[in-house]
Amino acid sequence: MEHLFFYLSIGLLISRLIWEVSRTGGKLSPLAIYLFCYFYFCFGPYMANMLDITIYSGIKTAYLYQSSFAFFLAIATLSLFPSNLIGRIELGFTVVIKDPVFLRQIALFFMSVPVLLLFLFAFSRIGISGLDKVQRIQSVGIGHYVILTLWPLFLFCFLTVMPKVSMETRMLTKFGAVVLLYFTYCYYMGERDFALLFVPLYFWFYKDKAIALWKMLLGGSLGALAFTLMSAGRSTEMDSGGLESFLNQGSNLMVTSNIISWLDNGMLIQLGESYFSGFINMLSLGAIKLTTPLSIWFSRQYSSAANDGAYGFSIEGEALLNFGFAGIPVLFAFIAVFLAWNYQGFLKNRPFGTLMTYFTLFYFVYAIRGESLILFKAFIYCVVIFFGSLLISQRGRMYFRV
């Protein structure tokens, strides 16, 4: 019984993955990818503990069972909720892009020129010195975070209006060089989350093709290995053994176990406070900040000596903090429907559904180890960039097709 929810989660995960692959003709759906990533980030440290492998000391081992129940609720909801059926509901109209040229040009400009300038500035300040990630970012300043926030959004806009099948060799080479420039900058600065961008890029590249399952599994395995290698040496508590490092990539167990412990010891739930704050932040484009970001709140709550945001957060931890265990199925039912609905638009070549599919494949996976504020902010920036560029290119007009 000790690991009941872990084994139930594995069964549900495998069943849903098989069903998703079979219904999509051998393709991986966004829901399947999200499910797998969620299981990996949440249950990775849990499996390490089962195998008597070192885990982070901040994890409340007395609350492993309750934490596994929280993860199980999320996986059960993603696996059993009829999201694909609900996702077929259509609005009855779709946006039409009359002239994608301007969108492509502006996206490529902001994906290349600012990155190149910032890269040159960073190299002039850092050179080949052995500074760590925090020191490198401090040398560059706020521009680093601006690039990391906006570059993926311009990428998704470009992918939406520039299908791989219609791209000429010259444009493909240019695009590849721009992507390589950004990836090189991230690697130089010690960032590793750029690796998650391979997922939307994979969907764009193989949008109209089916790829063998063994190739998908091989690519996923190599991606996980690369992600692990880029993380080597990031924690002083770990001796960076191969399996140990691979299983300890996610911080969800650390965050969730502590939140459950605090709630168990009298902390009051927030009753949706962080979601409301994030929503207002989104509507005001970040001008109104009602509460402290949960990643900062958690680090201060956990230790006064910790750096702000040092431990990240967890998407199910936010649901727990706001509504207790009852909040988890509601949150993940919404996530499942949102993923399925946008994927239907992606398959039918609808611009907004395509854009949101690329968006969710990166930011939803990224936010597994974060909070809703990340999704709210990225979503509004993405919508403003896409529709703002569209309005400019179409002289202030919007076109729709029923």
Protein Blocks (a to p, Z undefined) as FASTA:
>chain_A
ZZmmmmmmmmmmmmmmmmmmmmnnopacfklmmmmmmmmmmmmmmmmmmnopacdfklcf
klmmmmmmmmmmmmmmmmmpckklmmmpcghiacddfblmlmmmmmmmmmmmmmmmmmmm
mmmmnmmafbdfklmmmmnommlmmmmmmmmmmmmmmmmmmcfklpcfklmmmmmmmmmm
mmmmmmmnopaklmmmmmmmmmmmmmmbccdfklmmmmmmmmmmmmmmmmgokamkbgoi
aklmmmmmpfklmmmmmmmmmmmnopaceehmlmmmmmmmmmnnomacfbacfklmmmmm
mpmkbcehklopafklmmmmmnojmlmmmmmmmmmmmmmmmmmmmmnopaklmmmmmmmm
mmmmmmmmmcfklmmmmmmmmmmmmmmmmmmmnnopacddZZ
